[in-house]
C-alpha cells in the first residue's frame, strides 16, 4: 500500500510538472511524518518579482520554488513537512511515510482561449462547488477537483482557485491537495490565507 502511495505521489508530481527522481536509500533509517502543525497566526510575505505578485503564508511555514519547461510552482510546507524533508534528504529517501500536506501556487502561460476551469479527463474526473469570485482584484473561480491516478479506484481532492494575471499572459492556480475525500482543515486555512492576501505589486 505504501509503495502504491509513493508511486501515486510521484506520478502526481510528474503530472503537475514537478520533476522527481527516486534515489535508493543509502541509510535504512525510516523517516516518519509527524502530525500537521497549526499555522501560526502571524504571517510572512512571499514575493515573486518575476511575475509581480505577493501573498502571505503562516510565519512557521516555508516555501520552495520549482520549475518545469513551462510552469513555475511555489510549494508551501507545514513544519511537519520541513522536518520530514530534512530527514528524507539526509537519508536519501522520498515520500517517506503517510500523506503529504501540499498547498501550491502554480504559474503557467495563458492564451486567448485559456479557461479558468480545467478540462475533464482520465485524471480529472469531476468538478464540484464551482464559485465565481475575485482574487487579487481579478475575475476568478474557486472549485473542488475530484481526480484519480488509478482510474477511479482511489479519489483525490483538490481545493483550487484560478485566475489570470492583469496582462492575461499567465494563469495562476492556488490549490490545496489531499489524497482523501476532503481537504485537511489546516491546509484549507492556509489556502484561504494565500487566496485572501494575494496581490499584484509593482
N, C-alpha and C positions, 0 to 999 in steps of 0.2 A: 504493500500500500504506500509506504513512504517513498519507494522507488518510483511509483506512478506519480505521486505528488511532485517529486523532484523533476521528472520528465515533463509534466504538465506545466510546472513553473517555468522551466527553461523554454519550452515551446511558446508559452505566453509572452515571455520577454522577447523572444525572437520575432513573434507576430507583431509586437509593438515596435520592433526595430532595434531593440537593445541587444548588443552582441554579448553572448555568453560563451565561455569556453570551459568545459569541465576539466578539472585538474585532479589527477589521482591524489588522494590524501597521503601526505608524507608522514603523518602522525595519526595514530588511531584514537587520539582523544576526540570525544564526540562533543560538538558544540550544541548547546541547548538554548532554545528561545525562552526567555522569561516572560512574565505577564506584561501586557501593554501598560505603559506608564501614562498617567493622566497628563494631558497637555498643560504646560504652565499657563497661568493667567497672563503673565507678561508676554509680550510679543517682540520679535525682531524682524527687521525688514530684509527681504531678499530683492535685490535689484538686478535687472538684466539690461545693460546698456545697449546690447546688440539689437534687441527688439523694442527697447524703450518702454519697459514696464517694471512695476514693483508690486510686491504683495507681502503680507505678514504671515509668519508662521510662529508657533509657540516657541518661547525662548529656549526650551530644553530640547527642541528638535534640531536636526542638522539637514543640510541639503547637499545634493550631488548632481552635477550636470553631466549628462551623457549625450552623445550624438550618433546618428547613423548617417546614411548618404543624404537624406533629405529631411530629417527630423531632429529636433532637439528635445531632450527630456530633462526635466528637473524633478529628481526623486526626493521625497521628504521622508526622513527617517525618525520614527519614535525612538526614545532612548533604548528600548529593548533591542531594536534593530541595530543600533550603533554598537552595542556590546556583542551581539551575535556576529555582525560583520567583521569586527576586530578579531574575534575568535576564529571565524572561518578563514580569514586571510592568514592568520598566524599558522593555522593548521592545514592550509591549502584545501579547504572544503567549501562547497557551495550549497545554498539552500539546506542547511544542516538539519533543521528539525521544525516541524509544525508549519503553520500558515503564516506568511509574512503580512505585516501591516504595510500597505502600499498606497500612498497618496502621491499623485504625479501631476505635473503640468507639462503638456506636450505642445510644441510649436511645429507646424508644418506649412508648406507653401499652399496658397489658396489660388483658385482660378475663378473666372467669372461665374462658373456654374457650381462652385463648391457649396455643398449643403451642410447645414449645421448638424443634421441628424445622419448617422451612418446608415449605409445600406444593410438590409438583412442578408445574411449569408449562412454558410455552413457553420461558421463560428458564432456570429451574432444572430441569435435565434429570435429574439423579440425585444421591443422597446416598450417601457411602461412609464406611467406617471409623467408624461411629457408636459412641461410647463414653460410657456414663453415668459421671458423675463428680460432684465438687463444686467450686464456685468461690465464694470468699468465704463459705464455710460454707452455701452454698445448693445445692439439687439442680440439677445442670447436665448438659449433654450437649456433647461435643466431636465434630465431624464434618467431613467434607470435602464441599463442594458443587462439582459439575461443572455449569457453566452455559454458555449461549451466547446472544449477541445477534445471531447470524447464522443461526439455525435449525439449529445443529449443525455448521456448516462450520468454525468456529473454536471450540475448547473452552477456557474459562477455569476457573481453580481457586481455591477459597477455603477456607482452614483456619479453622474457626469454632467458637466456644464460646458457648452461650446459657444464660441463667439468669434467674430473676425476682428482683426486689428483695424484701427481707424482708416488706414490706407487700403484695407481689404486685400493686402498681399499675403497675409498669413492667417491661418486658423489656429486658435488656441483652445485647448481642451483641458479642463481641470477634472480629475477623477479620483475616486476612492474605490479600490478594488477589494473584493472578498471572494474566497473560494466557497462561501456559504450562500444561503438564500437571502441573507440580509447583510447590510454593512455594519461593521462594528461601531457602536456609538462614539468611541474615541475618534475613529477615522472620519466619521461624519462631522464631528465638531471641527476637526482640522480642515476638512473640505470647506465647510461653511466659513471659517475664518479666512481662508485663502480667497474664496469667492467674494466675500463682502469687502475685502480690503484691496482687491486687485485694482490697479490704476495704471493708466498710460502716462508716462512722465517724459519730460524733455531733458 
